[in-house]
Amino acid sequence: MTSLTPFRRRWPWVTADLQTVRNVLPGRPAGVPPDSGQRVEIPLSDGSGDRLVARYHPGRARVPAVILVPGLTGCEASRHVLQAADAWAADGAPVVRLNLRGSPPGRSLAKGHYHMDRVQDLADACRAVADLDPGIRQHGIVIVGFSLGGALALRLAQSPSRPDIVKAVVTVSAPLDLTATAERIARPRNRLYERWLLQRLKQETAPLWRDGPAAVRTAVQAARHIHEFDDALTAKEAGFRDAADYYASCSPMSNLGSLGIPALVIHADDDPWVPPPSVVERAPLRVVVTRGGGHVGFHGTGSRMPWYVGAAAHFVRSCRER
């Protein structure tokens, strides 16, 4: 990736917070229409009867399919997912906009909810995508994950259950250390961010806790920080003792040496939500920490598409040429 153009912030998105909030401001930037693509339901192999929902955009080129995985409270219609889908589809790649278990577009099809130990969900999704077109089996799959979706993709890349058809992983602003991330988002300067995320999380997970034990309802409703919410609900849903146990067990940072495929980690040095990864780069891991970019921002000069779209495409091409 030596020829990759460095990231430079585009006016007026000149601070970390402006880069971050750009994705939720009003307006219609470039991106595929939210209701475009073929709706696909993906059965899960854990015996729960839960299914994932995705949007499939067939490709026309002999290149790997791209599965886009959103982050916390995100979905197929998140602005960065729509933009990335537009860019990859324009290059002819088959694109899948995946919703994680229990996220809004597939809420009625799942009793459970996504978390960082749902690695098998992503493996099931990859196998289902491989069956959508013979060309996908021939050219493979690349997973591009945003924030939590990127961390989950890294965990799959570390897992023995990774399907062979997955050839590479790209993460954007992924929390590699869940404990450090929970501490950062809880800082006073991030109070508005955390309050916004918590409101969305509580609403999204209401089917899990609103009719549950009184103690769980009380704890979830009283949670003022992400780590308190994870302690009250997420860790228990994932089968862990508490949030500390969940974070320690599910942080991708602890097992990066077992990556079985090329992985690109993209992060900004000023990400207000997730601390930059403190990892030593070694094959097959590539780490790019930019100067500026915020959290899943990277609104740069030279293109209306986020900078990470070109960086990811460059990385995938370099993997194919090896």
Buried (B, 14 or more C-beta within 10 A) or exposed (E): EEEEEEBEBBEEBEBBBBBBBBBEEEEEBBBBEBEBBEEBEBEBEEEEEBBBBBBBBBBEEEBBBBBBBBBBBBBBBBBBBBBBBBBBBEBEBBBBBBBBBBBBBBBEBBEBBBBBBBBBBBBBBBBBBBEBBEBBBEBBBBBBBBBBBBBBBBBBBBBEEBBEBBBBBBBBBBBBBBBBBBBBBBEEEBEEBBEBBBEBBBEBBEBBBEEEEEEBBEBBEEBEBBBBBBBBBBBBBBEBEEBBBBBEBBBBBBBBEEBBBBBBBBBBEBBBBBBBBEBEEEEBBBBBBBEBBBBBBBBBEEBEBBBBBBBBBBBBEBBBEE
